[in-house]
Amino acid sequence: MITKRIIPCLDVKDGRVVKGVNFLGLSDVSSPVSLAKYYSDNGADELVFYDITASSEGRALFTDILCEVARTIFIPLTVGGGINTVEDFDRVLKCGADKVSVNSGAIRNPNLIYEAAKLYGNQCVVISADVKRVDGVFRVFAKGGRENTGMEAIEWIKRCVDNGAGEVVLNSIDTDGVKKGFDIEMLDAVCNAVNVPVIASGGAGCIDDFVKLFLTLPKVDAGLAASIFHFNEVSIKDLKNKLADNGIPVRI
């Protein structure tokens, strides 16, 4: 049986890990290098590194910190932020990333996913979708959740997977940082639309939120969270033990 993955997320701004609520009100947390090493040493299955202002600031992702993070950890690393061309994929992979996450870049150039998957393989290409309800419809947002594209989210995600994305990270802006649980309705819609791994992001507030996620939606492959791990509200070891106690397969 395939084990469920627990993935801490480092949202990096100006070289520091930050965290906000509903993508707003960012506060400083820690050094990305020291935090990445802590998670690698303490049971995380993978790590996600987002340069969260690269797209909105119209610049390339900072690679010096990324290289240092990649040298420090011994678990798979997914990297995103300012990924607009296949050259950006190449640069980030050469820095030590195992997978590259694309959002705004794919919105600007829908062929980017196809081109990257052809060059590096589907397993390297992750579509990260920032989604929010607008008048009851799931809409895709760009530039770190700042810009409503007007696109319906489920069809957009399906299109990205059809073009070669091998994994989906679904970021619910509605539940991000609120700590009231994952967006089950939104995740269910995505899981039923695609046949690649889906990572749930946004809303984790306690261990029971992960238990509910995996028991309610067995198709979800991984749970991603930030603040509950950053601020030691939940330890990955305790989380995995509780998941195992509930019959959910995890790597202990």
C-alpha positions as CSV (number, residue, x, y, z in Angstrom):
1,M,0.0,0.0,0.0
2,I,1.3,3.5,-0.9
3,T,2.2,5.5,2.2
4,K,0.7,9.0,2.7
5,R,3.3,11.8,2.6
6,I,3.6,14.6,5.1
7,I,5.2,17.7,3.5
8,P,6.2,20.9,5.3
9,C,6.2,24.0,3.1
10,L,8.7,26.8,3.3
11,D,7.2,30.0,1.9
12,V,10.3,32.2,1.4
13,K,10.4,36.0,1.0
14,D,13.5,38.1,1.1
15,G,15.5,35.0,2.2
16,R,13.4,34.2,5.2
17,V,10.5,31.7,5.8
18,V,7.3,33.6,6.3
19,K,3.6,32.7,7.0
20,G,0.3,34.5,6.6
21,V,-3.4,33.9,6.6
22,N,-5.4,33.7,3.3
23,F,-2.1,34.5,1.6
24,L,-2.0,37.9,3.5
25,G,-0.3,39.4,6.6
26,L,3.1,37.7,6.3
27,S,5.2,37.3,9.4
28,D,8.8,36.2,9.8
29,V,9.4,32.6,10.9
30,S,12.9,31.3,10.5
31,S,15.9,30.7,8.2
32,P,14.9,28.3,5.3
33,V,18.2,26.4,5.6
34,S,17.9,25.6,9.3
35,L,14.2,24.8,9.1
36,A,14.7,22.6,6.1
37,K,17.4,20.6,7.9
38,Y,15.1,20.3,11.0
39,Y,12.3,18.8,8.8
40,S,14.7,16.5,6.9
41,D,16.0,15.2,10.2
42,N,12.6,14.8,11.9
43,G,10.5,12.6,9.6
44,A,9.2,14.8,6.8
45,D,8.7,12.8,3.6
46,E,9.4,15.7,1.3
47,L,9.9,19.4,1.4
48,V,8.3,22.2,-0.7
49,F,10.2,25.5,-1.2
50,Y,8.2,28.5,-2.6
51,D,9.8,31.8,-3.5
52,I,6.4,33.4,-2.9
53,T,7.1,36.9,-4.4
54,A,9.1,35.9,-7.5
55,S,6.2,35.9,-9.8
56,S,4.5,39.1,-8.5
57,E,7.9,40.9,-8.6
58,G,8.6,39.7,-12.1
59,R,12.0,38.1,-11.2
60,A,13.7,34.8,-11.3
61,L,13.7,32.6,-8.2
62,F,16.6,33.1,-5.8
63,T,19.0,30.2,-6.3
64,D,21.7,30.8,-3.6
65,I,19.4,29.9,-0.7
66,L,17.9,27.1,-2.7
67,C,21.3,25.5,-3.4
68,E,22.1,25.7,0.3
69,V,18.7,24.1,1.3
70,A,19.2,21.3,-1.3
71,R,22.7,20.5,0.1
72,T,21.4,20.3,3.6
73,I,18.5,17.9,3.2
74,F,18.1,14.2,2.3
75,I,14.5,14.1,1.2
76,P,12.8,15.0,-2.1
77,L,12.6,18.8,-2.7
78,T,9.9,20.5,-4.8
79,V,10.6,24.1,-5.7
80,G,8.4,26.9,-7.2
81,G,8.2,30.6,-7.7
82,G,9.1,32.6,-10.8
83,I,9.1,29.5,-13.0
84,N,8.2,30.9,-16.5
85,T,10.4,29.0,-19.0
86,V,12.0,25.6,-19.5
87,E,15.3,27.3,-18.7
88,D,13.9,28.1,-15.3
89,F,13.1,24.4,-14.8
90,D,16.7,23.6,-15.8
91,R,18.2,26.1,-13.4
92,V,16.2,25.0,-10.5
93,L,16.8,21.3,-11.1
94,K,20.5,22.0,-11.3
95,C,20.3,23.7,-7.9
96,G,19.2,20.3,-6.5
97,A,15.4,20.3,-6.8
98,D,13.8,17.0,-7.6
99,K,10.5,18.5,-8.8
100,V,9.5,21.9,-10.1
101,S,6.2,23.5,-9.2
102,V,4.7,26.0,-11.7
103,N,1.6,28.2,-11.3
104,S,1.6,31.7,-12.8
105,G,4.1,30.7,-15.5
106,A,1.8,28.0,-16.8
107,I,-1.1,30.5,-16.7
108,R,0.9,32.9,-18.9
109,N,2.2,30.1,-21.2
110,P,0.0,26.9,-21.1
111,N,2.5,25.1,-23.3
112,L,5.2,25.4,-20.5
113,I,4.0,22.2,-18.8
114,Y,4.0,20.2,-22.0
115,E,7.5,21.5,-22.9
116,A,8.9,20.8,-19.5
117,A,7.4,17.3,-19.2
118,K,8.8,16.4,-22.6
119,L,12.3,17.5,-21.5
120,Y,12.4,16.3,-17.9
121,G,9.6,13.8,-17.5
122,N,6.1,14.1,-16.0
123,Q,7.5,13.2,-12.5
124,C,9.4,16.5,-12.5
125,V,6.5,18.8,-13.3
126,V,4.0,19.8,-10.5
127,I,1.1,22.1,-11.2
128,S,0.5,24.2,-8.1
129,A,-3.0,25.7,-8.2
130,D,-4.0,28.6,-6.0
131,V,-7.8,28.3,-5.9
132,K,-10.5,30.4,-4.2
133,R,-14.3,30.4,-4.4
134,V,-15.7,33.4,-6.3
135,D,-19.5,33.5,-6.3
136,G,-19.6,29.8,-5.6
137,V,-17.2,28.8,-8.4
138,F,-13.6,27.5,-7.9
139,R,-11.4,30.1,-9.6
140,V,-7.7,30.0,-10.3
141,F,-5.5,32.8,-8.9
142,A,-2.1,33.9,-10.1
143,K,0.8,35.9,-8.6
144,G,0.7,34.4,-5.2
145,G,-3.0,34.6,-4.8
146,R,-3.1,38.2,-5.8
147,E,-4.8,38.1,-9.2
148,N,-8.0,36.3,-10.2
149,T,-7.5,34.8,-13.6
150,G,-11.2,34.1,-14.1
151,M,-10.5,30.5,-15.1
152,E,-12.5,27.7,-13.6
153,A,-10.1,25.7,-11.5
154,I,-11.1,22.1,-12.1
155,E,-10.9,22.4,-15.9
156,W,-7.6,24.2,-15.6
157,I,-6.1,21.5,-13.4
158,K,-7.3,18.8,-15.8
159,R,-5.8,20.6,-18.7
160,C,-2.4,20.9,-16.9
161,V,-2.4,17.2,-16.1
162,D,-3.4,16.3,-19.7
163,N,-0.4,18.4,-20.8
164,G,2.0,16.4,-18.7
165,A,1.9,17.6,-15.0
166,G,2.7,14.5,-12.9
167,E,1.4,15.9,-9.6
168,V,-1.1,18.5,-8.3
169,V,-0.7,20.7,-5.3
170,L,-4.0,22.2,-4.5
171,N,-3.7,25.4,-2.4
172,S,-7.1,26.5,-1.0
173,I,-6.9,30.3,-0.5
174,D,-10.1,30.0,1.5
175,T,-8.6,27.8,4.1
176,D,-5.0,28.9,4.0
177,G,-3.6,29.7,7.5
178,V,-7.1,29.5,9.1
179,K,-6.4,26.2,10.8
180,K,-9.9,24.9,10.6
181,G,-9.1,21.9,8.4
182,F,-8.4,21.1,4.8
183,D,-10.8,22.1,2.0
184,I,-12.4,18.7,1.6
185,E,-15.0,19.9,-1.0
186,M,-12.4,21.4,-3.3
187,L,-10.0,18.5,-2.9
188,D,-12.7,16.0,-3.6
189,A,-13.5,17.8,-6.9
190,V,-9.9,17.7,-8.0
191,C,-9.3,14.0,-7.0
192,N,-12.3,13.0,-9.0
193,A,-11.0,15.0,-12.1
194,V,-7.4,13.7,-12.4
195,N,-5.5,10.5,-12.0
196,V,-2.1,11.8,-10.7
197,P,-1.1,12.3,-7.1
198,V,-2.9,15.2,-5.4
199,I,-1.4,17.1,-2.4
200,A,-3.7,18.9,-0.1
201,S,-2.5,22.4,1.0
202,G,-4.2,25.0,3.2
203,G,-6.1,24.7,6.4
204,A,-4.3,22.2,8.7
205,G,-4.7,23.2,12.3
206,C,-4.2,20.0,14.2
207,I,-3.4,16.3,13.9
208,D,-7.1,15.4,13.5
209,D,-7.3,17.5,10.4
210,F,-4.9,15.1,8.7
211,V,-6.7,12.1,10.0
212,K,-10.0,13.5,8.6
213,L,-8.3,14.3,5.3
214,F,-7.0,10.8,4.6
215,L,-10.0,8.9,5.9
216,T,-12.5,11.1,4.0
217,L,-10.5,11.3,0.8
218,P,-8.3,8.2,0.4
219,K,-7.3,9.4,-3.1
220,V,-5.3,12.3,-1.6
221,D,-1.7,11.3,-1.6
222,A,-0.2,13.9,0.8
223,G,-0.9,16.6,3.3
224,L,1.1,19.8,3.1
225,A,1.3,22.4,5.9
226,A,3.4,25.2,7.2
227,S,2.6,27.1,10.4
228,I,1.6,24.2,12.5
229,F,5.0,22.6,11.9
230,H,6.9,25.9,11.9
231,F,5.6,26.9,15.3
232,N,5.9,23.4,16.9
233,E,2.1,23.1,17.3
234,V,2.3,19.6,15.7
235,S,5.4,17.3,15.5
236,I,5.7,15.2,12.4
237,K,6.5,12.2,14.6
238,D,3.3,12.6,16.6
239,L,1.3,13.2,13.5
240,K,2.5,10.0,11.8
241,N,1.9,7.9,14.9
242,K,-1.7,9.1,15.1
243,L,-2.2,8.4,11.4
244,A,-0.8,4.9,11.8
245,D,-3.1,4.3,14.8
246,N,-6.0,5.2,12.5
247,G,-4.9,2.7,9.9
248,I,-3.5,5.3,7.5
249,P,-0.2,4.0,6.0
250,V,2.8,6.3,6.6
251,R,6.5,6.0,6.7
252,I,7.6,6.0,10.4
